[in-house]
Amino acid sequence: MADAAPPPKEAQADTAADDDDDAGAAVAEAAIEAPYIIQPVDPKIFGDSVELLSTGFIGTVMPTIDDLAAQLEEIMKNQDALLAAVSSQGKILTQNEELAKIMETMAQVPGYLGKLVSIKKDMVGMLDKSQKMQKRVEKLKVKKNKQLEQDKKTREKERIKEESLRARPASNVVSNGVVA
């Protein structure tokens, strides 16, 4: 068995490809499991390229990052200053006596609002009553006018009746027995 022939070249290539696939799969699995872990770079393959690219990238990005950090720091200082100013103004407002008077007056507003609503309701009721009374007054006026008209007609009829019953001097009256 020592005379075993070496495997053909095609079989050797397949074995190497399988080894590469296994290594690639292992790297992919490692990347999936821990994507934040940086895999070591083989210096034989890349040489100084990785270091130069890293230095160039950092040199390009760092000024922007430094500017943003400075701006962020300035914004935080400004926020602190604004917070202090708002806080002090809030204290001043709470200590202001006029504000206390205004708050006291504003606390009375709901009570006065209730009174106004009650007054409005009463006024609406009075308006309805007065409108009904005006209609009744109009009806009574019409009724009284009809009654006065009826009374006037009745008096006129009575006057005519009395006039017809009143004694009249006869124009054909016989004087001394002579008919005229």
ChimeraX attribute file (.defattr): number of C-alpha atoms within 10 A of each C-alpha:
attribute: neighborCount
match mode: 1-to-1
recipient: residues
	/A:1	4
	/A:2	4
	/A:3	5
	/A:4	6
	/A:5	7
	/A:6	8
	/A:7	8
	/A:8	8
	/A:9	9
	/A:10	9
	/A:11	11
	/A:12	12
	/A:13	11
	/A:14	11
	/A:15	12
	/A:16	12
	/A:17	12
	/A:18	12
	/A:19	12
	/A:20	12
	/A:21	12
	/A:22	12
	/A:23	12
	/A:24	12
	/A:25	12
	/A:26	12
	/A:27	13
	/A:28	13
	/A:29	12
	/A:30	15
	/A:31	14
	/A:32	11
	/A:33	10
	/A:34	10
	/A:35	11
	/A:36	9
	/A:37	10
	/A:38	9
	/A:39	10
	/A:40	6
	/A:41	10
	/A:42	9
	/A:43	11
	/A:44	7
	/A:45	8
	/A:46	10
	/A:47	11
	/A:48	10
	/A:49	11
	/A:50	13
	/A:51	12
	/A:52	11
	/A:53	11
	/A:54	11
	/A:55	12
	/A:56	11
	/A:57	11
	/A:58	12
	/A:59	11
	/A:60	11
	/A:61	11
	/A:62	11
	/A:63	11
	/A:64	11
	/A:65	12
	/A:66	11
	/A:67	11
	/A:68	12
	/A:69	12
	/A:70	12
	/A:71	12
	/A:72	12
	/A:73	12
	/A:74	12
	/A:75	12
	/A:76	12
	/A:77	12
	/A:78	12
	/A:79	12
	/A:80	12
	/A:81	12
	/A:82	12
	/A:83	12
	/A:84	12
	/A:85	12
	/A:86	12
	/A:87	12
	/A:88	12
	/A:89	12
	/A:90	12
	/A:91	11
	/A:92	10
	/A:93	13
	/A:94	12
	/A:95	11
	/A:96	11
	/A:97	10
	/A:98	11
	/A:99	12
	/A:100	13
	/A:101	11
	/A:102	10
	/A:103	12
	/A:104	11
	/A:105	10
	/A:106	11
	/A:107	11
	/A:108	10
	/A:109	12
	/A:110	10
	/A:111	10
	/A:112	11
	/A:113	11
	/A:114	11
	/A:115	12
	/A:116	12
	/A:117	11
	/A:118	12
	/A:119	12
	/A:120	12
	/A:121	12
	/A:122	12
	/A:123	12
	/A:124	12
	/A:125	12
	/A:126	12
	/A:127	12
	/A:128	12
	/A:129	12
	/A:130	12
	/A:131	12
	/A:132	12
	/A:133	12
	/A:134	12
	/A:135	12
	/A:136	12
	/A:137	12
	/A:138	12
	/A:139	12
	/A:140	12
	/A:141	12
	/A:142	12
	/A:143	12
	/A:144	12
	/A:145	12
	/A:146	12
	/A:147	12
	/A:148	12
	/A:149	12
	/A:150	12
	/A:151	12
	/A:152	12
	/A:153	12
	/A:154	12
	/A:155	12
	/A:156	12
	/A:157	12
	/A:158	12
	/A:159	12
	/A:160	12
	/A:161	11
	/A:162	11
	/A:163	11
	/A:164	10
	/A:165	9
	/A:166	9
	/A:167	8
	/A:168	8
	/A:169	7
	/A:170	7
	/A:171	7
	/A:172	9
	/A:173	11
	/A:174	10
	/A:175	8
	/A:176	6
	/A:177	7
	/A:178	8
	/A:179	8
	/A:180	8
